[in-house]
């Protein structure tokens, strides 16, 4: 793992929209949230979706049996229902046995079975010339996709739902005369089959995104209690790896497994370990908590630029740090809801000449913080933002090219008195 990675495990200078290649704690947690399985509470959503699909299957099966005598050829519809029930029960059983995971090959088999179900149902009702009135198993397929929403990537479910929509519309156009009596039935049956999985896909994706944002925010918020200079949230894993490698090397020398003088390749390894440890120690004396909070966050790192050449952010108290981070989060909002190109530039310093009696006595100094935004209008700022800024210090607002600008005067303890 490299220290140049953020809390989502994405390299700072090469941010990938998908894939989390590291083994850090934050990356592992976010990787679980993005995996194909049901995680972070989505398992409960999957159980509810399976219950809804089961209720709809019972209703559809009863409706089919009631109108069975009207089918010219009922055998294809009967086979379609048997295949659907087998696929539904089999997938639920497999998930219960193997855990809340569904592999790609199993997903392909399930989709192939559902496709056969749709085709056989259409074959059975083709001569009735009214898909909206007699489609049963094909409609149940839409509900059958609900439990899969929490187990497979959204793109696979979108493709399956779109394919079902195309098949239903094609069957309606090819078999059903459209008039003012039949048209509402056709629209209703297509909506009943398509809307549940579509809504479920959107809801689960929003739920997972909410979890990811909150997890990232919690990890970033942990920096408010760090010392003035720190090595970063992700450095612990790297330091543990280096410490283990150094212990193995020293232990090998101590017990005689590694002869002295060291072989060239062993000496090269020792030199590399020493260099990396020195770099980590130097890194911990150069970067402040705010630098790590911004650069190691997947969301802040994309939209926040930091200019703190004198490392003044380290002088802020935990309460001031918390207020500043909270204000930045509230100003940015959700990445999906804010306008494209929205960004914030944080500039700290230079330190102004003391003007108050306390500061003239050398007890405090004033750290100016300039917050320049792009694409954030003052009338869109929520009231909680002002409350957070009050915890940082006195501030003044202005607008520049239609965007909000903040000038904060933050009083902190003079480091010379510490």
Secondary structure as UniProt FT lines:
FT   TURN            7..8
FT   TURN            12..13
FT   HELIX           25..34
FT   TURN            40..41
FT   HELIX           42..66
FT   HELIX           68..70
FT   HELIX           75..98
FT   HELIX           104..125
FT   HELIX           126..128
FT   HELIX           131..134
FT   HELIX           137..144
FT   TURN            145..146
FT   HELIX           147..150
FT   HELIX           154..175
FT   TURN            180..181
FT   HELIX           182..221
FT   HELIX           222..225
FT   TURN            233..234
FT   HELIX           235..255
FT   HELIX           264..283
FT   TURN            284..286
FT   HELIX           289..295
FT   TURN            298..299
FT   HELIX           300..303
FT   STRAND          304..307
FT   TURN            309..310
FT   HELIX           312..315
FT   HELIX           318..332
FT   TURN            335..337
FT   TURN            340..341
FT   STRAND          343..348
FT   HELIX           357..360
FT   TURN            361..362
FT   STRAND          364..374
FT   HELIX           378..380
FT   HELIX           383..392
FT   STRAND          394..400
FT   TURN            401..402
FT   STRAND          403..413
FT   HELIX           415..417
//
